[in-house]
């Protein structure tokens, strides 16, 4: 302790016992209510604008900067920038937590450009992709 003009200052900082995190205690999410529109649990608008949720739970989004400085980029890089990316499982869970139940429901749009991606193929439980045995 250092004493200046009868004030005592500690040489190190301590955090109070109340502010220290407690391990093993699960935190509960607080449900937010908004007076403007009367909704509880509003979705994050950025997720709605940037990502498209597929019916099997993954999200698809275009590459970042796909329309920026195209004159600088080589043709094969410009072609790669037009691709879309599927999110990982952890990212899909995080995006699901940012949306409410209305946006997590599967949506059906006429002339949907993402229609080929709504059916998941190439997984072991996709029996439609396997050729059936022919018995004469």
N, CA, C and O atoms as a MOPAC input file, in Angstrom:
PM7 MOZYME 1SCF
protein

 N      0.83200 1    -1.18500 1     0.00000 1
 C      0.00000 1     0.00000 1     0.00000 1
 C      0.87000 1     1.23900 1     0.00000 1
 O      1.92000 1     1.28200 1     0.64100 1
 N      0.41800 1     2.24100 1    -0.72500 1
 C      1.12400 1     3.51100 1    -0.80200 1
 C      0.21600 1     4.58100 1    -0.22200 1
 O     -0.98200 1     4.59400 1    -0.50700 1
 N      0.75900 1     5.46700 1     0.57800 1
 C     -0.04300 1     6.47600 1     1.26300 1
 C      0.34500 1     7.86200 1     0.75300 1
 O      1.50000 1     8.26700 1     0.88100 1
 N     -0.61500 1     8.59300 1     0.17300 1
 C     -0.43600 1     9.97900 1    -0.24800 1
 C     -1.51600 1    10.82200 1     0.40800 1
 O     -2.70600 1    10.59900 1     0.18100 1
 N     -1.11700 1    11.76800 1     1.20200 1
 C     -2.05700 1    12.69200 1     1.85200 1
 C     -3.19000 1    11.94600 1     2.54900 1
 O     -4.36200 1    12.29300 1     2.40000 1
 N     -2.84200 1    10.96500 1     3.27500 1
 C     -3.76400 1    10.16300 1     4.06600 1
 C     -4.75000 1     9.35300 1     3.22300 1
 O     -5.77300 1     8.91100 1     3.74600 1
 N     -4.47200 1     9.14700 1     1.93400 1
 C     -5.26800 1     8.25700 1     1.09000 1
 C     -4.44400 1     7.00600 1     0.82800 1
 O     -3.24600 1     7.09100 1     0.55600 1
 N     -5.06700 1     5.88000 1     0.90900 1
 C     -4.35400 1     4.61000 1     0.75500 1
 C     -4.72400 1     4.00600 1    -0.59800 1
 O     -5.90200 1     3.79600 1    -0.88900 1
 N     -3.70900 1     3.72800 1    -1.42800 1
 C     -3.91400 1     3.12700 1    -2.73400 1
 C     -3.20600 1     1.78400 1    -2.78100 1
 O     -2.04000 1     1.70100 1    -2.39600 1
 N     -3.86100 1     0.74200 1    -3.23500 1
 C     -3.14700 1    -0.53200 1    -3.38400 1
 C     -2.24700 1    -0.50000 1    -4.61800 1
 O     -2.54700 1     0.19700 1    -5.58800 1
 N     -1.16200 1    -1.24000 1    -4.58500 1
 C     -0.24200 1    -1.29800 1    -5.71500 1
 C     -0.71900 1    -2.25500 1    -6.80700 1
 O     -0.15800 1    -2.25800 1    -7.90300 1
 N     -1.71300 1    -3.04300 1    -6.53900 1
 C     -2.24600 1    -3.97400 1    -7.52000 1
 C     -3.76400 1    -3.87500 1    -7.48300 1
 O     -4.35600 1    -3.43300 1    -6.49800 1
 N     -4.37700 1    -4.29900 1    -8.58400 1
 C     -5.83400 1    -4.23200 1    -8.67400 1
 C     -6.42500 1    -5.60400 1    -8.39200 1
 O     -5.88700 1    -6.62500 1    -8.81900 1
 N     -7.50100 1    -5.61400 1    -7.69100 1
 C     -8.22200 1    -6.86000 1    -7.44300 1
 C     -9.64700 1    -6.69100 1    -7.91800 1
 O    -10.20600 1    -5.59400 1    -7.88700 1
 N    -10.22400 1    -7.78600 1    -8.35600 1
 C    -11.63200 1    -7.75500 1    -8.72600 1
 C    -12.44400 1    -8.25900 1    -7.55200 1
 O    -12.02300 1    -9.18100 1    -6.85300 1
 N    -13.58600 1    -7.67000 1    -7.33100 1
 C    -14.39500 1    -8.15200 1    -6.21300 1
 C    -14.86700 1    -9.58300 1    -6.45100 1
 O    -14.91900 1   -10.05200 1    -7.58800 1
 N    -15.20100 1   -10.25200 1    -5.38700 1
 C    -15.59700 1   -11.66100 1    -5.46900 1
 C    -16.88100 1   -11.81300 1    -6.26600 1
 O    -17.07500 1   -12.83000 1    -6.93300 1
 N    -17.75100 1   -10.83100 1    -6.21100 1
 C    -19.03900 1   -10.92500 1    -6.89700 1
 C    -18.84400 1   -10.87500 1    -8.41200 1
 O    -19.59300 1   -11.52600 1    -9.14100 1
 N    -17.86000 1   -10.12300 1    -8.90200 1
 C    -17.67500 1    -9.94100 1   -10.33500 1
 C    -16.93600 1   -11.09300 1   -10.99500 1
 O    -16.89700 1   -11.16600 1   -12.22300 1
 N    -16.35500 1   -11.98600 1   -10.22400 1
 C    -15.61500 1   -13.08200 1   -10.82700 1
 C    -16.58700 1   -14.12300 1   -11.38500 1
 O    -17.61400 1   -14.40500 1   -10.76900 1
 N    -16.26300 1   -14.69800 1   -12.55900 1
 C    -17.17500 1   -15.68600 1   -13.13600 1
 C    -17.22000 1   -16.96500 1   -12.30900 1
 O    -16.22100 1   -17.39600 1   -11.73300 1
 N    -18.39700 1   -17.54900 1   -12.27000 1
 C    -18.60400 1   -18.78600 1   -11.52100 1
 C    -18.66000 1   -19.91800 1   -12.53000 1
 O    -19.48000 1   -19.89100 1   -13.44800 1
 N    -17.80600 1   -20.90300 1   -12.37400 1
 C    -17.78600 1   -22.02000 1   -13.30800 1
 C    -18.84400 1   -23.03900 1   -12.93000 1
 O    -19.15800 1   -23.23100 1   -11.75500 1
 N    -19.38300 1   -23.68400 1   -13.94100 1
 C    -20.36900 1   -24.72700 1   -13.70600 1
 C    -21.79700 1   -24.22000 1   -13.62000 1
 O    -22.72400 1   -25.02300 1   -13.50900 1
 N    -21.99800 1   -22.91500 1   -13.66700 1
 C    -23.34600 1   -22.35500 1   -13.61000 1
 C    -23.73900 1   -21.97100 1   -15.02500 1
 O    -23.04900 1   -21.19200 1   -15.68200 1
 N    -24.84400 1   -22.52000 1   -15.48600 1
 C    -25.28300 1   -22.26100 1   -16.84400 1
 C    -26.01100 1   -20.92600 1   -16.90200 1
 O    -26.86500 1   -20.62700 1   -16.06800 1
 N    -25.65600 1   -20.13300 1   -17.90200 1
 C    -26.31300 1   -18.84500 1   -18.05700 1
 C    -27.60300 1   -19.01900 1   -18.83300 1
 O    -27.67800 1   -19.84100 1   -19.74700 1
 N    -28.59400 1   -18.26700 1   -18.48000 1
 C    -29.87400 1   -18.32700 1   -19.15500 1
 C    -30.02800 1   -17.08000 1   -20.00500 1
 O    -29.73900 1   -15.97300 1   -19.55100 1
 N    -30.48300 1   -17.25700 1   -21.24100 1
 C    -30.64300 1   -16.11400 1   -22.12200 1
 C    -31.82100 1   -15.27100 1   -21.67100 1
 O    -32.86700 1   -15.79200 1   -21.28300 1
 N    -31.63800 1   -13.98000 1   -21.72800 1
 C    -32.71900 1   -13.06500 1   -21.38500 1
 C    -33.55100 1   -12.81500 1   -22.63200 1
 O    -33.00900 1   -12.49200 1   -23.68900 1
 N    -34.85400 1   -12.96200 1   -22.51500 1
 C    -35.73100 1   -12.72800 1   -23.64100 1
 C    -36.03900 1   -11.24300 1   -23.71000 1
 O    -36.47300 1   -10.64700 1   -22.72400 1
 N    -35.81600 1   -10.64900 1   -24.86400 1
 C    -35.98400 1    -9.21100 1   -25.00900 1
 C    -37.33000 1    -8.91700 1   -25.64900 1
 O    -37.71200 1    -9.56000 1   -26.62700 1
 N    -38.03300 1    -7.97000 1   -25.11100 1
 C    -39.30100 1    -7.52100 1   -25.66400 1
 C    -39.11900 1    -6.10100 1   -26.18400 1
 O    -38.49500 1    -5.26900 1   -25.52600 1
 N    -39.65800 1    -5.83100 1   -27.35200 1
 C    -39.52000 1    -4.52200 1   -27.95600 1
 C    -40.89100 1    -3.87700 1   -28.06700 1
 O    -41.84200 1    -4.48800 1   -28.55600 1
 N    -40.98100 1    -2.64700 1   -27.61100 1
 C    -42.26200 1    -1.96000 1   -27.53800 1
 C    -42.69400 1    -1.46800 1   -28.91100 1
 O    -43.89300 1    -1.37000 1   -29.17200 1
 N    -41.75000 1    -1.15600 1   -29.79800 1
 C    -42.10100 1    -0.53700 1   -31.07100 1
 C    -43.02600 1    -1.42800 1   -31.89300 1
 O    -44.06600 1    -0.97800 1   -32.37200 1
 N    -42.64600 1    -2.68700 1   -32.05300 1
 C    -43.47700 1    -3.58900 1   -32.84700 1
 C    -44.13200 1    -4.67900 1   -32.01000 1
 O    -44.90300 1    -5.47400 1   -32.54700 1
 N    -43.85200 1    -4.74000 1   -30.72400 1
 C    -44.51200 1    -5.69300 1   -29.84900 1
 C    -44.02200 1    -7.11900 1   -29.98200 1
 O    -44.69200 1    -8.04300 1   -29.51900 1
 N    -42.87900 1    -7.32200 1   -30.59600 1
 C    -42.38700 1    -8.67600 1   -30.78800 1
 C    -41.35300 1    -9.01200 1   -29.73300 1
 O    -40.61500 1    -8.15400 1   -29.24700 1
 N    -41.32700 1   -10.26900 1   -29.40500 1
 C    -40.26600 1   -10.77400 1   -28.54500 1
 C    -39.32000 1   -11.57400 1   -29.41900 1
 O    -39.75300 1   -12.19200 1   -30.39200 1
 N    -38.05800 1   -11.57400 1   -29.09700 1
 C    -37.03700 1   -12.31800 1   -29.82400 1
 C    -36.97400 1   -11.89600 1   -31.29400 1
 O    -37.22500 1   -12.71700 1   -32.17700 1
 N    -36.64600 1   -10.63800 1   -31.57000 1
 C    -36.57000 1   -10.20900 1   -32.96900 1
 C    -35.32600 1   -10.77200 1   -33.64200 1
 O    -34.30600 1   -10.97600 1   -32.98400 1
 N    -35.39800 1   -11.02700 1   -34.96000 1
 C    -34.22400 1   -11.56500 1   -35.65300 1
 C    -33.18300 1   -10.47500 1   -35.90100 1
 O    -33.49600 1    -9.28400 1   -35.88800 1
 N    -31.94800 1   -10.90100 1   -36.12500 1
 C    -30.87500 1    -9.97600 1   -36.48300 1
 C    -30.98200 1    -9.72000 1   -37.98200 1
 O    -30.89800 1   -10.65000 1   -38.78500 1
 N    -31.16600 1    -8.46200 1   -38.35500 1
 C    -31.44200 1    -8.12300 1   -39.74100 1
 C    -30.24700 1    -8.40100 1   -40.65600 1
 O    -30.43200 1    -8.69600 1   -41.83700 1
 N    -29.05100 1    -8.31200 1   -40.13600 1
 C    -27.85700 1    -8.55500 1   -40.95800 1
 C    -27.81900 1   -10.00700 1   -41.43400 1
 O    -27.40300 1   -10.28000 1   -42.56000 1
 N    -28.24900 1   -10.93500 1   -40.58700 1
 C    -28.26800 1   -12.35100 1   -40.97800 1
 C    -29.28600 1   -12.57100 1   -42.08800 1
 O    -29.03300 1   -13.33700 1   -43.01800 1
 N    -30.42400 1   -11.91400 1   -41.99900 1
 C    -31.45500 1   -12.06100 1   -43.03000 1
 C    -30.96400 1   -11.49900 1   -44.35800 1
 O    -31.24900 1   -12.05900 1   -45.41600 1
 N    -30.22500 1   -10.38900 1   -44.30100 1
 C    -29.76200 1    -9.75500 1   -45.53300 1
 C    -28.61700 1   -10.51600 1   -46.19200 1
 O    -28.55900 1   -10.57700 1   -47.42000 1
 N    -27.71400 1   -11.09100 1   -45.42300 1
 C    -26.49400 1   -11.66100 1   -45.98900 1
 C    -26.56100 1   -13.15400 1   -46.26000 1
 O    -25.83600 1   -13.65400 1   -47.12100 1
 N    -27.41600 1   -13.87800 1   -45.54500 1
 C    -27.42200 1   -15.33300 1   -45.64700 1
 C    -28.78200 1   -15.82200 1   -46.10900 1
 O    -29.80400 1   -15.17900 1   -45.87000 1
 N    -28.77900 1   -16.98200 1   -46.78300 1
 C    -30.01100 1   -17.65500 1   -47.18800 1
 C    -30.02500 1   -19.01400 1   -46.51100 1
 O    -29.08100 1   -19.79100 1   -46.65600 1
 N    -31.08800 1   -19.30600 1   -45.77100 1
 C    -31.18300 1   -20.58500 1   -45.06100 1
 C    -31.77100 1   -21.63700 1   -45.98400 1
 O    -32.83900 1   -21.44700 1   -46.56500 1
 N    -31.07000 1   -22.73600 1   -46.10900 1
 C    -31.56300 1   -23.84600 1   -46.90800 1
 C    -32.48400 1   -24.71400 1   -46.05600 1
 O    -32.46200 1   -24.63100 1   -44.82800 1
 N    -33.29000 1   -25.54500 1   -46.71000 1
 C    -34.29800 1   -26.31200 1   -45.96400 1
 C    -33.69400 1   -27.37200 1   -45.08100 1
 O    -34.35900 1   -27.82800 1   -44.15100 1
 N    -32.46500 1   -27.79000 1   -45.32300 1
 C    -31.84800 1   -28.82600 1   -44.49300 1
 C    -30.99000 1   -28.24300 1   -43.39300 1
 O    -30.28500 1   -28.98700 1   -42.71100 1
 N    -31.02800 1   -26.91700 1   -43.19300 1
 C    -30.41400 1   -26.32500 1   -42.01400 1
 C    -29.14100 1   -25.55700 1   -42.23900 1
 O    -28.71300 1   -24.81500 1   -41.35500 1
 N    -28.51400 1   -25.70600 1   -43.39700 1
 C    -27.28000 1   -24.96100 1   -43.64700 1
 C    -27.61700 1   -23.58900 1   -44.21800 1
 O    -28.75100 1   -23.32700 1   -44.61800 1
 N    -26.62500 1   -22.73100 1   -44.24800 1
 C    -26.77700 1   -21.39400 1   -44.81400 1
 C    -25.82500 1   -21.25600 1   -45.98800 1
 O    -24.74000 1   -21.83700 1   -45.99800 1
 N    -26.24400 1   -20.48100 1   -46.97400 1
 C    -25.42900 1   -20.23800 1   -48.15400 1
 C    -25.28100 1   -18.73000 1   -48.29900 1
 O    -26.22000 1   -17.97600 1   -48.04300 1
 N    -24.09200 1   -18.29900 1   -48.71300 1
 C    -23.86000 1   -16.86700 1   -48.89700 1
 C    -22.81300 1   -16.67300 1   -49.98200 1
 O    -21.95900 1   -17.53600 1   -50.18300 1
 N    -22.87200 1   -15.54400 1   -50.68300 1
 C    -21.83900 1   -15.27400 1   -51.68900 1
 C    -20.53400 1   -14.85400 1   -51.03300 1
 O    -20.50300 1   -14.49700 1   -49.85500 1
 N    -19.46700 1   -14.90000 1   -51.80300 1
 C    -18.16100 1   -14.50000 1   -51.27900 1
 C    -18.13500 1   -13.00100 1   -51.00300 1
 O    -18.79400 1   -12.21400 1   -51.68200 1
 N    -17.36200 1   -12.62900 1   -49.99700 1
 C    -17.23300 1   -11.21400 1   -49.66000 1
 C    -16.38300 1   -10.51300 1   -50.71300 1
 O    -15.38700 1   -11.06200 1   -51.18400 1
 N    -16.77800 1    -9.30800 1   -51.07500 1
 C    -16.02000 1    -8.51500 1   -52.03400 1
 C    -16.09900 1    -9.01800 1   -53.45300 1
 O    -15.17200 1    -8.81100 1   -54.23600 1
 N    -17.20100 1    -9.68200 1   -53.80400 1
 C    -17.27100 1   -10.28500 1   -55.13000 1
 C    -17.46700 1    -9.24900 1   -56.23200 1
 O    -17.25500 1    -9.56500 1   -57.40200 1
 N    -17.86000 1    -8.03900 1   -55.90000 1
 C    -18.04900 1    -6.98100 1   -56.89200 1
 C    -17.06600 1    -5.83100 1   -56.70700 1
 O    -17.25900 1    -4.75400 1   -57.27000 1
 N    -16.02600 1    -6.04900 1   -55.93400 1
 C    -15.06700 1    -4.98200 1   -55.64300 1
 C    -13.81400 1    -5.14400 1   -56.49400 1
 O    -13.23600 1    -6.22900 1   -56.55800 1
 N    -13.40400 1    -4.08200 1   -57.13600 1
 C    -12.13100 1    -3.99800 1   -57.85600 1
 C    -11.94800 1    -5.15000 1   -58.84200 1
 O    -10.91500 1    -5.81900 1   -58.84200 1
 N    -12.95000 1    -5.37200 1   -59.67200 1
 C    -12.86100 1    -6.47300 1   -60.62500 1
 C    -11.80800 1    -6.21400 1   -61.69400 1
 O    -11.28500 1    -7.16000 1   -62.28300 1
 N    -11.48900 1    -4.95900 1   -61.95200 1
 C    -10.49400 1    -4.65000 1   -62.97800 1
 C     -9.09100 1    -5.06100 1   -62.53200 1
 O     -8.21200 1    -5.25800 1   -63.37200 1
 N     -8.86900 1    -5.19200 1   -61.22900 1
 C     -7.55800 1    -5.59900 1   -60.72800 1
 C     -7.36400 1    -7.11300 1   -60.75800 1
 O     -6.23400 1    -7.59800 1   -60.80300 1
 N     -8.46000 1    -7.84900 1   -60.73400 1
 C     -8.37600 1    -9.29200 1   -60.52100 1
 C     -8.24300 1   -10.03400 1   -61.84100 1
 O     -8.70000 1    -9.57500 1   -62.88700 1
 N     -7.61400 1   -11.17600 1   -61.76200 1
 C     -7.46200 1   -12.02800 1   -62.93400 1
 C     -8.78600 1   -12.72800 1   -63.23800 1
 O     -9.63900 1   -12.84300 1   -62.35800 1
 N     -8.96400 1   -13.19600 1   -64.47400 1
 C    -10.25500 1   -13.80300 1   -64.84000 1
 C    -10.62700 1   -15.02700 1   -64.00700 1
 O    -11.80200 1   -15.22000 1   -63.69400 1
 N     -9.64600 1   -15.85800 1   -63.64100 1
 C     -9.99900 1   -17.04000 1   -62.85700 1
 C    -10.39300 1   -16.65100 1   -61.42900 1
 O    -11.16600 1   -17.36500 1   -60.79000 1
 N     -9.87900 1   -15.54300 1   -60.92600 1
 C    -10.28300 1   -15.07000 1   -59.60100 1
 C    -11.68800 1   -14.47700 1   -59.66200 1
 O    -12.48100 1   -14.65800 1   -58.73700 1
 N    -11.99700 1   -13.76800 1   -60.75000 1
 C    -13.33800 1   -13.20500 1   -60.92200 1
 C    -14.36300 1   -14.32900 1   -61.02900 1
 O    -15.46300 1   -14.22300 1   -60.48600 1
 N    -14.00400 1   -15.40900 1   -61.73000 1
 C    -14.91700 1   -16.54900 1   -61.83500 1
 C    -15.10900 1   -17.22200 1   -60.48000 1
 O    -16.20000 1   -17.70500 1   -60.17900 1
 N    -14.06300 1   -17.25800 1   -59.66600 1
 C    -14.17500 1   -17.86400 1   -58.34100 1
 C    -15.01300 1   -17.00900 1   -57.40000 1
 O    -15.66200 1   -17.53200 1   -56.49400 1
 N    -15.00200 1   -15.68600 1   -57.61500 1
 C    -15.76100 1   -14.80000 1   -56.73600 1
 C    -17.27200 1   -14.95000 1   -56.93100 1
 O    -18.04600 1   -14.56300 1   -56.05600 1
 N    -17.69500 1   -15.50300 1   -58.06000 1
 C    -19.12700 1   -15.70000 1   -58.28800 1
 C    -19.67300 1   -16.92300 1   -57.57100 1
 O    -20.88500 1   -17.13900 1   -57.56500 1
 N    -18.80700 1   -17.72700 1   -56.96700 1
 C    -19.27000 1   -18.91700 1   -56.25900 1
 C    -19.94900 1   -18.53600 1   -54.95100 1
 O    -19.70900 1   -17.46700 1   -54.39000 1
 N    -20.79300 1   -19.43000 1   -54.48700 1
 C    -21.41800 1   -19.28000 1   -53.18100 1
 C    -20.78500 1   -20.27600 1   -52.21600 1
 O    -20.24400 1   -21.30000 1   -52.63300 1
 N    -20.85700 1   -19.96800 1   -50.92400 1
 C    -20.20300 1   -20.77200 1   -49.90000 1
 C    -21.25600 1   -21.29400 1   -48.93800 1
 O    -22.15900 1   -20.56100 1   -48.53400 1
 N    -21.13500 1   -22.57000 1   -48.57100 1
 C    -21.97300 1   -23.14300 1   -47.51900 1
 C    -21.28500 1   -22.93700 1   -46.17400 1
 O    -20.06600 1   -23.07600 1   -46.06600 1
 N    -22.05700 1   -22.61000 1   -45.16400 1
 C    -21.47800 1   -22.39500 1   -43.84300 1
 C    -21.22900 1   -23.73200 1   -43.15300 1
 O    -21.81200 1   -24.75500 1   -43.51400 1
 N    -20.36000 1   -23.70100 1   -42.16500 1
 C    -20.06300 1   -24.90200 1   -41.39400 1
 C    -21.20000 1   -25.18000 1   -40.41300 1
 O    -22.13200 1   -24.38600 1   -40.27900 1
 N    -21.10700 1   -26.31300 1   -39.73700 1
 C    -22.15800 1   -26.69100 1   -38.78600 1
 C    -22.20100 1   -25.73000 1   -37.60500 1
 O    -23.28000 1   -25.34700 1   -37.15100 1
 N    -21.03400 1   -25.34100 1   -37.10800 1
 C    -20.98400 1   -24.41400 1   -35.97800 1
 C    -21.52200 1   -23.04400 1   -36.36800 1
 O    -22.22200 1   -22.40300 1   -35.58300 1
 N    -21.19800 1   -22.59200 1   -37.58000 1
 C    -21.70100 1   -21.29400 1   -38.04000 1
 C    -23.20700 1   -21.34900 1   -38.25000 1
 O    -23.90100 1   -20.36600 1   -37.98900 1
 N    -23.72500 1   -22.48700 1   -38.72100 1
 C    -25.17000 1   -22.62100 1   -38.90300 1
 C    -25.89800 1   -22.56700 1   -37.56600 1
 O    -26.96600 1   -21.96300 1   -37.47000 1
 N    -25.33200 1   -23.19300 1   -36.52700 1
 C    -25.93300 1   -23.11300 1   -35.19700 1
 C    -25.92100 1   -21.68300 1   -34.68300 1
 O    -26.89400 1   -21.23200 1   -34.07900 1
 N    -24.82600 1   -20.96400 1   -34.91700 1
 C    -24.73500 1   -19.58100 1   -34.45600 1
 C    -25.74200 1   -18.69400 1   -35.18000 1
 O    -26.35400 1   -17.82100 1   -34.56500 1
 N    -25.91500 1   -18.91200 1   -36.48400 1
 C    -26.88200 1   -18.11500 1   -37.23500 1
 C    -28.30800 1   -18.47200 1   -36.84800 1
 O    -29.17800 1   -17.60200 1   -36.83300 1
 N    -28.56300 1   -19.74700 1   -36.53400 1
 C    -29.89300 1   -20.14200 1   -36.06800 1
 C    -30.26000 1   -19.44900 1   -34.76400 1
 O    -31.41900 1   -19.09400 1   -34.55000 1
 N    -29.27700 1   -19.25500 1   -33.89400 1
 C    -29.55700 1   -18.57900 1   -32.63200 1
 C    -29.83700 1   -17.09800 1   -32.82100 1
 O    -30.44600 1   -16.47500 1   -31.95200 1
 N    -29.40700 1   -16.52100 1   -33.93300 1
 C    -29.66400 1   -15.10800 1   -34.18800 1
 C    -31.02000 1   -14.86700 1   -34.83300 1
 O    -31.47400 1   -13.72500 1   -34.90600 1
 N    -31.67100 1   -15.92300 1   -35.30000 1
 C    -32.97700 1   -15.79100 1   -35.93900 1
 C    -34.06000 1   -16.34300 1   -35.02500 1
 O    -33.78400 1   -17.15600 1   -34.14300 1
 N    -35.28900 1   -15.89900 1   -35.23900 1
 C    -36.39500 1   -16.44900 1   -34.45900 1
 C    -37.01500 1   -17.62400 1   -35.21200 1
 O    -36.56400 1   -17.98300 1   -36.30000 1
 N    -38.04600 1   -18.21300 1   -34.62900 1
 C    -38.59300 1   -19.45700 1   -35.18600 1
 C    -39.26600 1   -19.24100 1   -36.54000 1
 O    -39.35200 1   -20.17600 1   -37.33600 1
 N    -39.74400 1   -18.03000 1   -36.81400 1
 C    -40.37700 1   -17.78200 1   -38.10700 1
 C    -39.37300 1   -17.84100 1   -39.25300 1
 O    -39.70300 1   -18.30500 1   -40.34500 1
 N    -38.16900 1   -17.37900 1   -39.01500 1
 C    -37.14900 1   -17.40700 1   -40.06000 1
 C    -36.46000 1   -18.75300 1   -40.14700 1
 O    -35.81300 1   -19.03900 1   -41.15500 1
 N    -36.57600 1   -19.59200 1   -39.12400 1
 C    -35.97300 1   -20.92700 1   -39.18600 1
 C    -36.85900 1   -21.92800 1   -39.92200 1
 O    -36.39100 1   -23.00200 1   -40.30100 1
 N    -38.11900 1   -21.59400 1   -40.12800 1
 C    -39.00800 1   -22.48100 1   -40.87600 1
 C    -38.58700 1   -22.51100 1   -42.34100 1
 O    -38.09700 1   -21.50700 1   -42.85900 1
 N    -38.76900 1   -23.64300 1   -43.01800 1
 C    -38.43800 1   -23.67200 1   -44.44900 1
 C    -39.39000 1   -22.79400 1   -45.24300 1
 O    -40.59700 1   -22.78500 1   -45.00100 1
 N    -38.83900 1   -22.06900 1   -46.18000 1
 C    -39.63400 1   -21.15300 1   -46.99900 1
 C    -39.60000 1   -21.63100 1   -48.44900 1
 O    -38.59100 1   -22.15600 1   -48.91800 1
 N    -40.70000 1   -21.44400 1   -49.14100 1
 C    -40.84200 1   -21.87200 1   -50.52300 1
 C    -41.16400 1   -20.64400 1   -51.36500 1
 O    -42.21600 1   -20.02700 1   -51.19800 1
 N    -40.25200 1   -20.29400 1   -52.27100 1
 C    -40.42400 1   -19.14100 1   -53.13200 1
 C    -40.60400 1   -19.61100 1   -54.56600 1
 O    -40.00100 1   -20.61000 1   -54.95900 1
 N    -41.42300 1   -18.91400 1   -55.36600 1
 C    -41.49400 1   -19.26200 1   -56.78600 1
 C    -40.21300 1   -18.82200 1   -57.49400 1
 O    -39.67500 1   -17.74900 1   -57.21800 1
 N    -39.74200 1   -19.65000 1   -58.39100 1
 C    -38.51700 1   -19.39500 1   -59.15100 1
 C    -37.33200 1   -19.12000 1   -58.22600 1
 O    -36.60700 1   -18.14100 1   -58.40400 1
 N    -37.14900 1   -19.98100 1   -57.25400 1
 C    -36.04800 1   -19.84100 1   -56.30100 1
 C    -34.74600 1   -20.26300 1   -56.97700 1
 O    -34.64400 1   -21.37200 1   -57.50300 1
 N    -33.75000 1   -19.37200 1   -56.96200 1
 C    -32.48700 1   -19.70200 1   -57.61900 1
 C    -31.68500 1   -20.70600 1   -56.80200 1
 O    -30.75700 1   -21.32300 1   -57.32600 1
 N    -32.02300 1   -20.87900 1   -55.53500 1
 C    -31.30800 1   -21.82300 1   -54.67400 1
 C    -32.00300 1   -23.18300 1   -54.60500 1
 O    -31.67900 1   -23.99100 1   -53.73300 1
 N    -32.93600 1   -23.44800 1   -55.49200 1
 C    -33.69200 1   -24.70100 1   -55.45600 1
 C    -32.80700 1   -25.94700 1   -55.57300 1
 O    -33.09000 1   -26.92800 1   -54.88700 1
 N    -31.75500 1   -25.96900 1   -56.39800 1
 C    -30.91100 1   -27.18000 1   -56.43700 1
 C    -30.18000 1   -27.45500 1   -55.12900 1
 O    -29.80500 1   -28.59800 1   -54.86800 1
 N    -29.97000 1   -26.44300 1   -54.30900 1
 C    -29.21600 1   -26.62300 1   -53.07300 1
 C    -30.09000 1   -27.04500 1   -51.89700 1
 O    -29.56800 1   -27.42500 1   -50.84900 1
 N    -31.40700 1   -26.98500 1   -52.05400 1
 C    -32.29300 1   -27.34700 1   -50.94500 1
 C    -32.29600 1   -28.84700 1   -50.68600 1
 O    -32.58400 1   -29.27000 1   -49.56700 1
 N    -31.98700 1   -29.65200 1   -51.67800 1
 C    -31.91900 1   -31.10000 1   -51.50900 1
 C    -30.46500 1   -31.47400 1   -51.27100 1
 O    -29.61000 1   -31.21700 1   -52.11900 1
 N    -30.18600 1   -32.06500 1   -50.15000 1
 C    -28.80600 1   -32.41500 1   -49.80800 1
 C    -28.46700 1   -33.77000 1   -50.41200 1
 O    -29.18500 1   -34.74700 1   -50.20000 1
 N    -27.38300 1   -33.82700 1   -51.15600 1
 C    -26.96200 1   -35.06500 1   -51.80500 1
 C    -25.53600 1   -35.38600 1   -51.39200 1
 O    -24.81100 1   -34.53000 1   -50.88600 1
 N    -25.14800 1   -36.62600 1   -51.61600 1
 C    -23.78700 1   -37.04100 1   -51.33000 1
 C    -23.53500 1   -37.38400 1   -49.88300 1
 O    -22.38300 1   -37.42900 1   -49.45300 1
 N    -24.58500 1   -37.62700 1   -49.11800 1
 C    -24.43200 1   -38.02800 1   -47.72600 1
 C    -24.85200 1   -39.48900 1   -47.60000 1
 O    -25.62400 1   -39.96700 1   -48.43100 1
 N    -24.37400 1   -40.21200 1   -46.59600 1
 C    -24.67500 1   -41.64800 1   -46.51300 1
 C    -26.16000 1   -41.97300 1   -46.39300 1
 O    -26.57800 1   -43.05800 1   -46.79800 1
 N    -26.97200 1   -41.06200 1   -45.84700 1
 C    -28.38800 1   -41.37400 1   -45.67000 1
 C    -29.23300 1   -40.90900 1   -46.85300 1
 O    -30.46100 1   -40.97000 1   -46.79100 1
 N    -28.59800 1   -40.44600 1   -47.92700 1
 C    -29.33400 1   -40.02400 1   -49.11400 1
 C    -29.51500 1   -41.24000 1   -50.01500 1
 O    -28.68200 1   -41.50600 1   -50.88100 1
 N    -30.58700 1   -41.96300 1   -49.81300 1
 C    -30.81000 1   -43.21300 1   -50.53300 1
 C    -31.27100 1   -42.99100 1   -51.96800 1
 O    -31.21200 1   -43.91200 1   -52.78200 1
 N    -31.72600 1   -41.79400 1   -52.28700 1
 C    -32.18700 1   -41.54300 1   -53.64900 1
 C    -31.02600 1   -41.48800 1   -54.63100 1
 O    -31.21400 1   -41.73700 1   -55.82200 1
 N    -29.83300 1   -41.16600 1   -54.15400 1
 C    -28.69000 1   -41.05300 1   -55.06400 1
 C    -28.07200 1   -42.40800 1   -55.39600 1
 O    -27.33000 1   -42.52200 1   -56.37200 1
 N    -28.36900 1   -43.43800 1   -54.59700 1
 C    -27.82000 1   -44.76100 1   -54.87000 1
 C    -28.65000 1   -45.46900 1   -55.93200 1
 O    -29.87400 1   -45.34900 1   -55.97600 1
 N    -27.95500 1   -46.20400 1   -56.77800 1
 C    -28.64900 1   -46.94700 1   -57.82200 1
 C    -29.23200 1   -48.21400 1   -57.20700 1
 O    -28.53800 1   -48.95700 1   -56.51200 1
 N    -30.50700 1   -48.45100 1   -57.47000 1
 C    -31.15700 1   -49.64000 1   -56.93600 1
 C    -30.71200 1   -50.87500 1   -57.70400 1
 O    -30.40800 1   -50.81200 1   -58.89500 1
 N    -30.68100 1   -51.97900 1   -57.01000 1
 C    -30.33100 1   -53.23500 1   -57.66800 1
 C    -31.48100 1   -53.69200 1   -58.55100 1
 O    -32.65800 1   -53.53400 1   -58.22600 1
 N    -31.09200 1   -54.26000 1   -59.67100 1
 C    -32.08900 1   -54.74300 1   -60.61800 1
 C    -32.21800 1   -56.25100 1   -60.47300 1
 O    -31.24400 1   -56.98800 1   -60.62800 1
 N    -33.42300 1   -56.69600 1   -60.17500 1
 C    -33.70600 1   -58.12400 1   -60.07700 1
 C    -34.65500 1   -58.49400 1   -61.20600 1
 O    -35.78000 1   -57.99500 1   -61.23900 1
 N    -34.22800 1   -59.37300 1   -62.15500 1
 C    -35.11800 1   -59.74200 1   -63.26900 1
 C    -36.22800 1   -60.68700 1   -62.84000 1
 O    -37.05300 1   -61.08400 1   -63.66300 1

